Amino acid sequence: MKKPVGIEALAIAVPRRYVDLAELARARGVDPAKYTSGLGAREMAVYDPGEDTVALAASAVSRLLRTHQVDASRIGMLVVGTETGVDHSKPVASHVQGLLKLPRTMRVYDTQHACYGGTAGLMAAAEWIASGAAAGRSAVVVCSDIARYGLNTAGEPTQGAGAVALLVSEQPDLLALDVGLNGSCSMDVYDFWRPLGRREAVVDGHYSIQCYLEALSGAYRGWRERALAHEVVRWGSTTPGEQLARILYHVPFCKMARKAHTQLRLCDLEDAPNAATTTAEAREELAKSSASYEAQVASSLSLNARVGNVYTASLYLALAGLLHAESSALAGQRLGLLSYGSGCASEFFSGVVGAQAAQRMARTDVEAVMARRERVSVEEYERLMKLPGDAPEALAPAPGEFRLAEIRDHKRRYVEGA
Ligand code: HMG
């Protein structure tokens, strides 16, 4: 029998400040309902230059190792998925290894493909373990990013920042991955990109939504074909997608998860053996079902609605939010997960929630991390956004967290909160 592989534990890190999106809308002369209902967002994380991608990643890993009492000598791989690294050559993962004093006997690297980079790292780690090459060792995969479009842009209310650290092992207390069922879809498109040297992303916003939905369809259909062949799902009185207890999506803004879910349902309704018995209009109407969205998706979005887009970490923040809310009820049930990265690449995969998930999530305590945040005014958010990235304010990090202290001779120095 194949050994199970998947996510044993997770931890999150978020910037210490956030802005209320209804207040931001009013400051921009926009109806607050556009941000809160049209985009589905409540709050947005506001970072300062001291909370860069390295600091957020190291803070998440530090919390993961501490709260789950991970023996660092068990770790054989450290991968950081990010699209907002701090150097063209030295990986974020190498900084994290040094800051956490992790063993030298590890494979250490970053993975990049826009928001898909974290999933690329997770799959490399899971398949390394599943292949037997890990010889019993675990991997730490960190998704860490800062989503930045700039002041007064259409993308402004879809910014955010944070990190999620995942412990991947043969003891998948949170989620045992269905290794080998993944479906992928990638295309060469310019929907969202960030030319070298720019802090702000360039985006063709409405086109990026189309690319996301098209890539989702390809990835989901690929997964469904394999899942049907392995009798993980079947065509019957319910569609294959309806047989997943919950479906988690990449969440650039919460309303996108609703659009994604409609698209996934449409794939099933169009491809169902009895599709010819319904009209295209009827299928489109059925795909939009609010009941299905509420039952399968809504409960995963609580953290995303309060943090915003975290690029590589968005999907895993949804996983953290879902398991925080529902891990007891979901034990033994299968989840579907859709990762999307502009450019573009997407992957649909699945996994079964572990019996120990509730105990693991109780130790993770994401609510306590969120509760420590401080709400700032729009004026303070704008001040922080205008600070140069290489001049962090002299603030003490919270205990166990990290901050960038200075950059001297092009070398970054970080401090840890005592
Ligand atoms: P926009 O043009 O300002 O907004 O940009 P809109 O006019 O499309 O309105 C947004 C929604 O609000 C619409 O809902 C409106 O109807 C509604 P929809 O029709 O789409 O369901 N609305 C209102 N609702 C209630 N009351 C009102 C009201 N007014 C309007 N008064 C856009 C929106 C998302 C395009 C913009 O914010 C943007 O460019 N964001 C960044 C790009 C992005 O997030 N793309 C998502 C897909 S690509 C992706 O996920 C990858 C990414 O994470 C990067 C990576 O991979 O690294 C971005």
Boltz pocket constraint, residues with backbone or C-beta under 6 A from the ligand:
constraints:
  - pocket:
      binder: B
      contacts: [[A, 31], [A, 33], [A, 34], [A, 35], [A, 37], [A, 38], [A, 39], [A, 83], [A, 113], [A, 114], [A, 115], [A, 116], [A, 154], [A, 155], [A, 156], [A, 157], [A, 158], [A, 191], [A, 192], [A, 203], [A, 204], [A, 205], [A, 206], [A, 208], [A, 209], [A, 212], [A, 250], [A, 251], [A, 252], [A, 253], [A, 255], [A, 256], [A, 309], [A, 311], [A, 340], [A, 341], [A, 342]]
      max_distance: 6.0
